[in-house]
Amino acid sequence: MDDIRLPDKAECWARARAAIEKHGDGVGAYLDLMIDACLQHRDLQHLSEWLLIQNCVGMILNGQGGGTH
């Protein structure tokens, strides 16, 4: 089994902002689909990235992610 590397936090913040911009109110459903696909394929590396992106999206939408990351 390959080692799982930690996701790049700055990249995840950027991808979270891009997902919000692209998917708007549907960003939650989009993230759920991506996470489900990773679970289905047992892709733990990408799962960890999507979970971090989901967390970043939540923080941005709740006004806690406005700083530089």
N, C-alpha and C positions, 0 to 999 in steps of 0.2 A: 504494500500500500504506500502511495506517495505521501510525503509529509504535507500537511495543510499549513499554508503560510497565512499569517494574519493579513486581513484586508488593509489596503492603504486608506487611511482615514480621510485624507484630503481628497482622494479620488472619489470615495463614497459620498462625501458632502457635495462634490460637484455633480455626481450622478443623481443624487437626490434632488438637487435644484433643477437639473435637466428633466427629470421625470415629472416633477411638479409642473414645469413649464409646458411640457409636451402633453401630459395627460389630464391636467387640471383636476377637476372634481373626481375623475376616475382613477387617480393615482393609487388609491388604496386597492382597488380591484386589480390594477396592473401588477402591483407588488405581490398581491396574493397569488396571481397566476405564475409569476416568476418563481416565487418560493415553492409553490406546489410542484412546478416542473422540476426544480432541483431535488425536492424530496422524492419524487417519482423516479428520477434517474440516480438517486443516491449520490448526488454531486455535492459533497460536503464543502468543497472549496467555494463554489459559487453560492451555495446556501448561506455560508457565513457572510459573504459580501452582501447578498440581498437582504439579510436580516439587519446588517449594519445600515444599509441604505434606508430600509424601512424605519429604523430608529431615527435616522437623520431627518427623514421626511416628517415624522411625527414632531420632532423638536422644532423644525422650521415652521410647520403649520401652527404650532402652539406658541410661537413667538420666542422660542428658546434657542434658536439656531441662527441668529442674525450676525454673529461675530465672524471673524476669520478663523478657519479651521485648517 
